[in-house]
Structures are given as C-alpha cells and as structure tokens.
Amino acid sequence: MKILITMLLLLALGARAEVVTASTVGHVVAFTNDQSHSVWTPSALLFSREPTEPVELAVYRYGNEQQVLLGRVSATATNLTWLPRARYVFGTGSSLVVVSSVSNFTVQLHRGPFHD
C-alpha cells in the first residue's frame, strides 16, 4: 500500500503539483486559496501526529458561504493518508480545512492546478 501511495504522489508531483505543509498545536489547519484567478484541486493529504489517543479527523471544503464534509475517519494510527475520490475545486477564497480531535499535528497537502 505504501508503494501505491508513493507512486500516486510521484505522479502528482510530475503533473506540476505543489506540496504545502502546516503544523499546529491546536485542532484545526486550513489551506486557503488567496490567489486571484487561481484554482487548485487536492491530490492527497497526509496527516501525522505523535501517538497519544485515538483520533477523529475530518476534512472540509469551505467556499461560497458553504461547508462541505469531504471525508471523516476515526483511527488509532499516527499517520493517515486521504486520497480524494473526486476532483474538488478550490477557487479564490475557498479553503480546505482539517479538523482533528487531538492537537499538535502536521498536515501535508499535495495539490495541483485544476484543468477542465
């Protein structure tokens, strides 16, 4: 499974993907598209934390005054990967938000430009 995920991430990088990493001591990380005339789509999200307790993790899309749940999981693992099942579009002003029941975690977002 790790080989498959690595291959998918390498393909995303070859397709002009960008990798953005954020860490927090709180429970929320947000990646906001604040560039005018820019649209991107996530290809993968990697979540890592120190082993403490089980985690409940949710991924949301905020935009156009709406909140949409993209994924949710309860797990005991310290490293989780979310691969979107659809192409989610993040235009100017929209955000990909990760909410965790535990604090102090790191999220790595792999995203690329959106093309029709």
N, C-alpha and C positions, 0 to 999 in steps of 0.2 A: 504494500500500500504506500509506503514511503517513497518507493521508486516512482510510482504513478504520480504522486503529488509533486515530486521534484520535476518530473518530465513536464507536467502541466505548467508549473511555474516557469520553467525554462522557455517553453513555447510562448508564454505570456510576455516574458522579457524580450524575446525576439520580435514580438509584434509591437514594439515601441511602448511597452508597459512601463509604468512608473511605480516605484515602491516607496511608501511613506510609512514611517514608524512613529508611534506615540506611546508614551508611558504615563501612568497616573498613580497617585496614591489614593485616589477616590474610587468611585464606582462607574464613571462614565468617561468615554473617549468619543470625540466627534471629529469627523473629517468633512470639512465644509468646502464646497466649490465656490470660491470667492472671485474667480476669474471671469470677466465678461466674455461672452461669446465662446465659452469653453464648455464642453460636455464630455464626461468620462463615465466609464462603467467598471465596476469591480470584477476582477477575475478570481481573486482569492483573498481570504482574511485569515491571518494566523494569530492565535491568542495564546499567550504563555503567562504563567504565574508560578509562584512558589507553592509547594504542596502545603495546604493548610486544611481545608474542609471542602466538601462538595461545592460545586459552583453552578449557578443558574446564569445562563448567558443568553442575551437577546440582541439581535441586530435589527435596526430600524432604518427606514428612509424617511427623512423629514423634507418636505418641499411643498410648495403651493398650499401652505397652511394645512397640510395633512400629514398624519403619521401612519406609516405602513410597516407592519411587522414582516421582516424578510426571513427570519429564522430564529429558532429558540431551541435550547438544549440544556439538560441537566446532566452533569458529568462529575466524575472524580478525577479525571485526567488533568495534568498540569499544562499540556499543550493540546490545543484544539485547532482544527482547520475547517473553515467554511468555504465551500465552493458553490457559488450561486447556480441555481438550476435554471435561471432565466437571465436575460440581459437587462439589468436595472440601470436606468439612465439618471445621471446626476448632472443637472444643468446648473447655471448660475444661481446661487442662493440655497441650493439643496444640500443636505448633509446625510452622511452615513454615520449612524450613532451606534456604539456598542455599550450595552449596559450589563454590568456584572454584579452578582450578589456578593462577591468578595472584592476587596480593594487591593491596590498595589499590583497592577498587571501591565503587560505590554501587548500592543496590537500592531501588527504589520499588515498594511493594506496594499495589495497589488491591484493596480488599476491601469486602464488604457483608454485611449480616445474612443469615443463612440462614433461609429460609422453606420449609416443606413444600409 
